[in-house]
Amino acid sequence: MKTQVRPSNGTKTEGNSSNSRKREPEELVPSRYALQIGEIEVLVISDGVLPLPTAMLGHNAEPAVRAAWMSDHFLPPDAFDWALNVVMARSGGQTILIDAGLGLDPDLHLPRAGQSIKRLEAAGIDLSSVTDLVLTHMHMDHIGGLLVAGVKERLRPDLRIHVAASEVKFWESPDFSHTSMPPGFPDALRATAKRFINEYRDHVQTFEDESEIAPGIIARRTGGHTPGHCVVRLASGGEALTFAGDAVFAVGFDQPDWYNGFEHDPEEAARVRTRLLTEISASGELLVATHLPFPSLGRVAVDGDAFRWVPIFWDY
């Protein structure tokens, strides 16, 4: 998988002769990053970005304190682009996709998101090679890619979709009373989750608290963000990486007690975040999360009563 990743300078040429035919220009910034975790091949893929109000990063924080955090991180005060990342892994003859990106834009005007299917293809990955799909949870930016026209027909008829049983149960009658989302999002989330279950019910395999998806790849329910939210840990050869889904946001390292607007149980989500970051800081393993800036790879250090994000040095 790693051999498929290379930095792009905009346009590539083939061969050494002056008559070499130019290819179509690629994206000017990289959108996939490959690495090895022991024997497990891993590819982090950007699904794009979606602009959201900065208040959603910590709706329980004082506006002035939140504004100061944004200013200290050179971010705009009102809205900024949240990253969206998914992960592909290969282990034991299985090809596992962790989350599927936004895919659709249900009248929310998010044209720069939903890129993961296109970028999987650009990485040379055929959708029919995916044997397993793990959903950290059923928000639309994690399942929408499966609902893009033509995608289901290209997936394997025996595709296994792994999701916590409590997540499926929650979306039968979801509670948004503790969230703080922009208008339109609750209705879009409900509709997307309902459509996903209707279209993929026969592929869904639920688990209670933990499930081994493939050799060295384990999904574990954490709850908090949603009742069935899970993280996925990849471990092989003494190395490990945890894909944290929406348990961790960029602000969550030095402000782990701030409530994110998409959290259905923000108090429990804060507890989950603190426990998870404590575990990862102790183990020294890599962390990837849906909404950390691409390629979202780094480690966690303890910083007083909070934490510190330590991005990796890119290697390609």
C-alpha positions in Angstrom: 0.0 0.0 0.0 2.8 2.4 0.8 4.3 2.2 -2.7 1.1 3.8 -4.0 1.7 7.0 -2.1 3.8 9.8 -3.5 3.9 13.5 -3.1 2.2 15.3 -6.0 3.6 18.4 -7.6 0.6 19.0 -9.7 1.5 17.3 -13.0 3.3 14.1 -13.7 5.0 12.9 -16.8 5.8 9.4 -18.0 9.2 8.3 -19.3 12.4 10.3 -19.9 12.0 11.4 -23.5 10.9 14.8 -24.5 7.9 13.2 -26.3 6.5 11.8 -23.0 2.8 12.3 -22.8 1.6 14.4 -19.9 -1.1 12.9 -17.5 -4.0 14.8 -16.2 -3.0 17.1 -13.2 -3.5 15.5 -9.8 -4.7 17.3 -6.7 -2.1 19.8 -5.6 -2.1 18.6 -2.0 -1.8 14.9 -0.8 -5.0 13.2 0.3 -3.6 9.8 1.4 -0.8 8.7 3.7 0.5 5.1 4.0 2.3 3.4 6.9 2.9 0.0 8.4 1.8 -1.1 11.8 3.9 -4.3 12.1 2.4 -6.5 9.4 -0.7 -4.4 9.0 -0.8 -2.1 6.0 -2.6 1.2 6.8 -3.8 4.0 4.6 -5.2 7.3 6.0 -7.5 9.0 3.5 -8.9 12.5 3.6 -12.6 12.7 2.9 -12.2 16.4 2.6 -13.3 19.2 5.0 -16.6 20.7 6.2 -17.0 24.2 7.5 -18.7 24.4 10.9 -19.2 27.1 13.6 -16.4 27.3 16.1 -18.9 27.3 18.9 -19.4 23.6 18.2 -15.9 22.9 19.4 -16.9 23.8 23.0 -20.4 24.9 23.5 -20.0 24.8 27.3 -17.0 27.1 27.2 -17.2 30.8 27.8 -17.3 32.5 24.4 -14.3 34.7 25.2 -12.2 31.7 26.3 -13.2 29.8 23.2 -12.3 32.8 21.1 -8.9 33.0 22.7 -8.2 29.4 22.0 -9.1 29.9 18.3 -6.8 33.0 18.2 -4.0 31.2 19.9 -4.2 28.5 17.2 -4.4 31.0 14.3 -7.9 29.9 13.5 -10.8 32.1 12.3 -13.2 33.2 15.1 -16.6 32.2 13.6 -16.2 29.1 11.5 -13.4 26.9 10.2 -12.9 23.7 8.2 -13.1 20.5 10.1 -11.0 17.7 8.6 -12.6 14.4 7.7 -10.5 11.2 7.7 -11.1 7.5 7.1 -8.7 4.6 7.4 -8.1 1.5 5.2 -6.2 -1.5 6.6 -5.1 -4.9 5.3 -4.5 -7.7 7.7 -4.7 -11.5 7.4 -6.1 -11.4 3.8 -8.9 -9.0 4.7 -9.3 -5.4 3.5 -11.0 -3.3 6.2 -12.4 0.2 5.7 -13.0 2.1 8.9 -15.8 4.6 8.3 -17.0 5.7 4.8 -17.0 9.5 4.8 -19.8 11.9 4.2 -20.5 10.9 0.6 -23.8 12.7 0.3 -24.6 16.4 0.7 -28.2 16.4 2.0 -28.9 20.1 1.4 -26.3 21.2 3.9 -24.0 22.8 1.3 -20.8 20.8 2.1 -19.2 20.5 -1.4 -15.6 20.0 -0.2 -16.5 16.9 1.8 -17.4 13.4 0.7 -14.2 12.6 -1.3 -13.2 9.2 0.2 -14.7 7.0 -2.6 -13.0 9.0 -5.3 -9.7 9.0 -3.4 -9.8 5.3 -2.7 -10.1 4.8 -6.5 -7.2 7.2 -7.0 -5.1 5.0 -4.6 -5.8 2.0 -6.8 -8.2 0.4 -4.3 -11.2 -1.4 -5.9 -14.3 -1.2 -3.7 -15.0 -4.9 -4.4 -11.8 -5.8 -2.5 -13.2 -4.4 0.8 -14.2 -7.5 2.9 -15.1 -5.6 6.1 -16.3 -2.1 7.0 -16.2 -0.9 10.6 -18.4 2.1 11.6 -17.2 4.1 14.6 -20.8 5.4 14.7 -23.7 6.2 12.4 -23.4 10.0 12.0 -23.7 10.8 8.3 -20.1 11.9 7.8 -19.2 8.2 8.7 -21.8 6.3 6.7 -22.8 8.7 3.8 -20.1 7.3 1.4 -22.1 4.0 1.3 -25.2 5.8 0.0 -23.6 7.5 -3.0 -25.2 6.3 -6.2 -23.5 3.2 -7.6 -21.4 2.4 -4.6 -23.5 -0.5 -3.2 -23.4 -2.2 -6.5 -19.6 -2.2 -6.5 -19.3 -3.7 -3.0 -19.0 -7.4 -2.3 -22.3 -9.2 -1.8 -20.7 -10.8 1.4 -19.4 -7.5 2.8 -19.5 -7.4 6.6 -20.4 -4.1 8.2 -19.4 -4.1 11.9 -21.2 -1.7 14.3 -22.0 -1.7 18.0 -25.5 -3.1 18.7 -26.3 -0.1 21.0 -25.5 2.2 18.0 -28.1 0.6 15.8 -30.6 0.6 18.7 -30.0 4.3 19.3 -30.8 5.4 15.8 -34.2 3.8 15.9 -35.3 6.8 18.0 -32.3 9.1 18.4 -32.1 11.7 21.2 -30.6 15.1 20.2 -31.6 17.0 23.5 -28.0 17.4 24.6 -26.4 18.2 21.3 -25.7 21.7 19.9 -25.8 21.5 16.1 -26.6 24.0 13.4 -30.1 23.9 11.9 -30.7 21.0 9.5 -28.2 18.6 10.9 -30.4 16.6 13.2 -32.9 15.9 10.5 -30.1 15.0 8.0 -28.5 12.7 10.6 -31.8 10.9 11.3 -32.6 10.5 7.6 -29.2 9.2 6.7 -29.0 6.7 9.5 -32.5 5.4 8.6 -31.6 5.0 4.9 -28.3 3.3 5.8 -30.1 0.6 7.9 -32.8 0.1 5.2 -30.2 -0.4 2.5 -27.5 -2.3 4.4 -29.4 -4.2 7.1 -28.4 -7.6 5.6 -24.7 -6.7 5.8 -24.7 -5.4 9.4 -23.0 -7.5 12.1 -23.4 -6.1 15.5 -21.2 -6.5 18.6 -21.7 -5.6 22.2 -18.5 -4.2 23.7 -15.6 -5.6 21.6 -15.0 -7.4 18.3 -11.9 -8.7 16.5 -12.4 -7.7 12.9 -9.2 -9.2 11.5 -5.9 -10.3 13.0 -4.7 -7.5 15.2 -7.7 -5.2 14.5 -10.2 -4.8 17.3 -13.2 -2.5 17.6 -14.1 -1.4 21.1 -17.3 0.4 22.1 -16.6 3.6 24.1 -20.0 5.3 24.1 -20.2 9.0 24.8 -20.2 10.7 21.4 -23.1 8.4 20.6 -24.2 5.4 22.7 -22.5 2.9 20.4 -19.5 5.0 19.4 -16.4 2.8 19.1 -12.6 3.1 18.5 -10.6 0.7 16.5 -7.1 -0.4 17.6 -4.6 -1.9 15.1 -1.7 -3.8 16.7 1.1 -5.9 15.2 4.8 -6.6 15.8 4.9 -4.4 18.9 3.4 -1.4 17.2 -0.1 0.0 17.6 -2.4 2.7 16.2 -5.8 3.7 17.5 -8.4 5.2 15.2 -10.5 7.3 17.7 -13.3 8.3 15.4 -15.1 11.3 17.1 -13.8 10.6 20.6 -11.1 13.3 20.1 -11.2 16.7 18.3 -8.4 19.2 17.9 -9.4 21.2 20.9 -9.7 18.0 23.0 -6.1 17.7 24.0 -5.7 20.9 26.1 -9.5 21.3 26.7 -10.7 17.7 27.1 -13.8 18.9 29.1 -15.2 21.1 26.4 -18.4 19.7 24.9 -18.5 19.1 21.1 -21.8 20.1 19.5 -22.3 16.6 17.9 -22.0 14.7 21.2 -25.2 13.1 22.3 -23.9 12.6 25.9 -21.3 15.3 26.3 -20.5 14.5 29.9 -19.8 10.9 29.2 -17.9 11.9 26.0 -15.5 14.1 28.0 -14.9 11.1 30.4 -14.3 8.8 27.4 -11.9 11.4 25.8 -9.8 11.7 29.0 -9.6 7.9 29.5 -8.6 7.3 25.9 -6.0 10.0 25.8 -4.6 8.8 29.1 -4.3 5.3 27.7 -2.7 6.4 24.5 -0.2 8.7 26.2 0.8 5.8 28.4 1.3 3.3 25.6 3.0 5.7 23.2 1.0 4.4 20.3 -0.1 6.4 17.3 -3.5 8.1 17.2 -5.7 8.9 14.2 -9.1 10.6 14.5 -11.8 11.6 12.1 -11.5 15.4 12.7 -7.8 15.9 13.3 -6.0 17.7 10.5 -4.9 15.3 7.8 -2.9 13.0 7.9 -4.1 13.0 11.6 -1.1 10.9 12.8 0.6 11.7 16.0 1.1 10.7 19.6 -0.3 12.1 22.9 1.8 13.5 25.7 0.6 14.5 29.2 0.7 18.2 29.8 -0.2 19.1 33.4 -3.9 18.4 33.9 -4.4 18.1 30.1 -2.7 16.6 27.1 -0.5 17.6 24.2 -0.8 16.5 20.5 2.6 15.6 19.0 2.2 15.2 15.2 4.5 12.7 13.5 7.2 13.7 11.1 6.0 12.7 7.6 7.9 9.8 6.0 7.5 9.3 2.3 
